[in-house]
Amino acid sequence: MASVSSAGERSYLADARYRFWLAHAPTGELLGFIASRDARHVFHLFVDRGFQRRGLARTLWRCMLAEAGPASAEEPYTVNASLNAVPAYRALGFVESGPAVRRHGVAFTPMRCTRTRG
């Protein structure tokens, strides 16, 4: 939980290894965001529940791809997908790269993607 606390998030924002892309409503409300670590690992991808299944995650993913550059077999994009999010990441082109694991009380599936377009 410490990694997603306010203090934890502030430390990521201050760290040059992390990059964030935000989606805002015209009113300024935050609708979602994606964050990468070292330009290849999807560290966070969150979309407000009311805006899910409308293409916002794909749009954020495309923004990240445009800036981070193409992936390859030697340098894929990776993510530790929460078990609920595996289908969403599959839709973005990710495939499981190992079995689901539980670490520090959090269950996730490691995934990778070599697609260069969302």
C-alpha positions in Angstrom: 0.0 0.0 0.0 2.9 2.4 0.6 3.8 2.3 -3.1 0.4 3.8 -4.0 0.1 6.2 -1.0 0.3 10.0 -1.6 3.9 10.0 -0.5 4.7 7.1 -2.8 3.1 8.7 -5.8 4.9 12.0 -5.0 8.2 10.1 -5.1 7.4 8.7 -8.5 6.5 12.1 -9.9 9.8 13.4 -8.7 11.8 10.5 -10.2 13.0 10.9 -13.8 12.6 7.2 -14.5 8.8 7.7 -14.3 6.6 9.4 -16.9 2.9 10.2 -16.6 0.2 10.9 -19.2 -3.1 12.3 -17.9 -6.6 12.5 -19.4 -8.8 15.3 -18.2 -12.4 16.3 -18.8 -13.1 19.8 -20.2 -14.0 20.7 -16.6 -10.5 19.7 -15.4 -11.6 16.5 -13.7 -9.0 13.7 -13.9 -10.5 10.8 -15.9 -7.5 8.5 -16.1 -3.7 8.3 -16.4 -1.0 5.9 -17.5 2.6 5.9 -16.1 5.7 4.2 -17.3 8.9 3.4 -15.6 12.1 3.4 -17.7 10.0 4.0 -20.9 9.1 0.3 -21.1 7.2 -0.8 -18.0 3.5 0.2 -17.6 3.6 1.2 -13.9 0.0 2.5 -13.6 -3.0 2.6 -15.8 -6.2 3.8 -14.2 -9.4 5.0 -15.8 -12.3 6.4 -13.8 -15.1 3.8 -13.5 -17.5 6.1 -15.3 -15.2 6.3 -18.3 -14.1 2.7 -18.6 -14.9 0.8 -21.8 -14.9 4.0 -23.9 -11.4 3.8 -25.3 -9.7 6.0 -22.8 -7.2 3.4 -21.7 -6.3 2.7 -25.4 -5.9 6.5 -26.0 -3.6 6.8 -23.0 -1.6 3.7 -24.2 -1.2 5.3 -27.6 0.1 8.5 -26.1 2.7 6.4 -24.1 3.7 4.5 -27.3 4.1 7.7 -29.3 6.6 9.0 -26.8 8.3 5.8 -25.7 9.0 4.5 -29.2 8.6 1.0 -30.7 8.9 -2.2 -28.7 10.8 -5.3 -29.9 11.3 -8.8 -28.8 14.5 -7.7 -27.1 12.9 -4.6 -25.6 9.2 -5.3 -25.0 6.7 -3.3 -23.0 5.9 -5.0 -19.7 3.2 -4.7 -17.0 2.3 -6.5 -13.8 -1.4 -6.6 -14.5 -3.9 -7.0 -11.7 -5.9 -10.1 -12.2 -9.0 -8.0 -13.0 -7.1 -6.0 -15.7 -5.6 -9.0 -17.7 -8.4 -8.8 -20.3 -7.9 -5.1 -20.8 -4.2 -5.5 -21.3 -4.8 -8.4 -23.7 -7.0 -6.0 -25.7 -4.0 -3.6 -25.9 -1.8 -6.4 -27.3 -0.1 -7.8 -24.1 0.3 -11.5 -23.6 1.0 -13.3 -20.3 4.7 -13.9 -19.8 4.4 -16.0 -16.7 1.8 -17.3 -14.2 0.0 -15.1 -11.8 2.0 -14.4 -8.6 1.3 -12.8 -5.3 3.9 -10.5 -3.9 3.5 -8.2 -0.8 -0.1 -9.3 -0.7 -0.9 -8.2 -4.2 -1.8 -10.7 -7.0 -0.8 -9.9 -10.6 0.1 -11.5 -13.9 3.3 -10.5 -15.6 2.6 -9.6 -19.2 4.6 -8.3 -22.2 3.9 -6.5 -25.5 6.0 -6.2 -28.6 3.3 -4.3 -30.6 4.2 -0.8 -31.7 0.7 0.4 -32.2 -2.3 0.5 -29.8 
